[in-house]
Amino acid sequence: MQYSSRGTTIDTEKCVANIDNNRYLMVIVASLRAREIAVQNRHSDRFEHWHTPVTALMEIQEGKLDITSIKRLK
């Protein structure tokens, strides 16, 4: 029996490749971006970003965030 995932598929290897092949920096960039998303949507009635870490990793995977983003996010 094969189970299908209900969520999005995140390719961590692609995320690491987009952040200069450094898994530690990927975690730092994703956590900073997740916090930024949470603060921006704290009082929003829309439920677009319930899972902010997933949203941050999807942005890294799509190439919207890179190593230069860490300076902007701090």
N, C-alpha and C positions, 0 to 999 in steps of 0.2 A: 504494500500500500504506500502510495506516495502522497505526501502532504504538500499543499501549496502555501506559500507565505502570503499573509494578508498585507504585509507592509511593502515598503520599497526595498529594492535590492541595492545594497551599497557594496561596491567593489573596493575593498580597503587597499589593495595593491595599486589601483588607479589613483586613489587618494594620496598614497605615499609618493607615487611618481610625480604628482602635481606639486608636492611640497618638497622638492629637491631630494627625494629618496630618504627622507628622515622621518621616521615614525613618531619620534618624540615631538618634533616641531608640528607635525600634523595634529597631534593631540592638543598641543597648546593653542594652535590657530582655531581648531574646532571648538575648544572650550571657551575661548574669548568671544568667538562669533555667536555661540549659543547663548552666552550671557547677554550679549548685545541684543539679540533677537528677543530674549525674555524681557528685558527692560523696555524695549520699544513697544511690546505688545502686552504690557502688564494690565492696562486698563481697557483693552480692546474687547468688544463683544463678539468679534469673529474668532473662530477656533481654527485658524489656519496653521498656527505654529504651536501645537500642543507639545510636540516632541522636538524641542529646539536642538538637541544634539544631532538628531537625524537630519534636520534641515541644514545644519551647518556642514555635516559631512556630504550631503548631496550637493551643496554649493562648491565644496572643494572638488568633488568628483567631476562636476560639470565645468570646472576651470574658472569659476567666478572668483575664487579666492586663491591666493598663492602666497609665497613667502614674504612678499612685500606688504601683504595685508596685515601682518602682525604689528607693524609700526602704526598703522592707521587704527587698529582695534584697541591698542593700549590706552 
